[in-house]
Amino acid sequence: MADDSRGGRRTKVERVMDQYGLEEWGERLEAEWIGDGTDRTSLRDLATEFNEAVLRAAVREAGGSALDTDVGSLYRTLTDDDASRSVAVRRRRELERAGVDVDAVESDFVTHQTIYSYLTNVRDASLPEEDTEDRIERKKETVQRLAGRTQVITESTLEELGNADEITDREYEVFVDVRTICGNCGADYGIAELLERGGCDCDAPDAA
């Protein structure tokens, strides 16, 4: 491991895994990033998964099993700039009352760049060659996940503001539709359709 090859110096990922008892995550991060014949996970998603595991371990260590039931939502509230400030403050206080040192836990969160450095420098991992079809499919899924996340955050924001009587409290339906318009012919596509088609098939020279 890294301790021998770098004279005892360890990466942040290694230190955090040791601190929170997440040693099995080294192999998991590598497997999910490379894919091992299955869908690969992006570095940003891996960082989110790892940080949620850190938060989950901290909550469990403090005995806060009730809070542990919704760690994903809790993590998003703590880290998302779009989250309501009042909600973020309330959740931080809940964690602190449960005995969690929120500032310390947040300082142990890692970035996707940190995950990349760990995987490539410590585990000597690298991505296999990928074909264009696989890459397009993964990018399409990434955009769709982001759109779904935007929808969830918007719905949560409307509910919170409605409960606080800051907007009229109604049952709002939220739709997030990512669309693209070709700069040559003006054709309108949903992002999934555009990627599946391989881009717009208009004749650019004639359109000019």
Protein Blocks (a to p, Z undefined) as FASTA:
>chain_A
ZZlmnnopacfklmmmmmnopmmmmmmmmmmmnonopacddfklmmmmmmmmmmmmmmmm
nopamlmmmmmlmmmmmmmmkbcfklmmmmmmmmmmnopafklmmmmpccfklmmmmmmm
mnopacddddfklmmmmmmmmmmmmmmmmmmmmmmmmmmmmmnopaccdddddddddddd
dfklopacdfklmmmnopafbdfklmZZ
